Amino acid sequence: MSKTITVIPGDGIGPEVTDATLTVLGAAGADLEYDMRLGGVSALEQVGNPLPDETLDSIRANRIVLKGPLTTPSGTGFRSINVAIRKEFDLYANVRPVRTIVPGGRYEGIDLVLIRENTEGLYVGVEHYIGMEGDPRAAAESVMIITRFGAERISRYAFDYAQKHGRKKVTLAHKANILKYTQGLFLEVAHEVAMRYPAIVWEDRIIDATAMQLVLDPYRFDVLVMENMFGDILSDLMAGLVGGLGFAPAGNIGDEGAMFEAVHGSAPDIAGQGIANPTSLLLSACMLLDHVDQSGTADRIRAAVNRVVQSGEVRTVDMGGGATTREYTDALLRALA
Ligand code: NAD
């Protein structure tokens, strides 16, 4: 029986890359039905709410979401809808695989997975001003929250993931040397979990040194696990190892549901021009297909992406080519045929 999923095309380039992704899914024979819903600035403009109840109800019913990027105003305005959905449905594990597809880049043969804790850390959004506006002594304060429960389940997820996917090593990136309580707790708990997986090599590294080592020698890593904000930052760095944000998929996984999205944002600088690279969302859709036991279809799409990108004949602007989203999508359809 075909699986119904909630689809939120989102803002900026979101509708363009979502359209391309659904076209390829259809051609590949994905057994999915789509419940199209609003979210983000486009929802605010159309129905006065960036996260309408109808969208939340749809996610509650379907439990699987494919989401385009959503614009979040910086500094002021509504809080991130991405973060709100992750919190509402307790999608605690953000899984971000990065794999070299484009040949001839700075690095060849990259194959890493970053697992980011998605519900805690500084992104809980507990922040406030201290003192009156305009007071020279005024300050702003954000609270980092790490719970034993949260650190334990994300560490377990990382080791289970490594075990299931035949990965050899898990690295915890942390800052326990400075943030002794919050990061210290994460390190302590991850170490306890690691002891239960003797077949998997385990190491912990300071986050800043990890960032440098990822640039100098990414091959020393395999699966990386870390708290929310560190994971947000390092996953963009890791996307850079494989040719940029256009190739970085993500899955937000919880016990009751899952949401798949591109790592990149709504790219307002190129929105509406028909030149966005849809690969990131398409590869996220492949993770979704894996999640709903349609890995055969996912593998065929991934093979088509590899063929098109590696042949170099049709490349979008971010890949150094001149193809439009439509031309690139057509090439994928030919590769699938
Ligand atoms: P961005 O990822 O949107 O863009 C960064 C750069 O990468 C831009 O030059 C853009 O043109 C390019 N780029 C991104 N995706 C591309 C694609 N598929 N094809 C070709 N080029 C691509 O980051 P930003 O500009 O910092 O953020 C824009 C908005 O997106 C902000 O409102 C931010 O909050 C939001 N955002 C949303 C998500 C999400 O929905 N998960 C993630 C990150 C940022």
Residues whose N, C-alpha, C, O or C-beta is under 5 A from the ligand:
A	BS01	NAD	G68 P69 L70 T71 T72 P73 N82 L245 G246 A262 V263 H264 G265 S266 A267 P268 D269 I270 I275 A276 N277 P278 D318
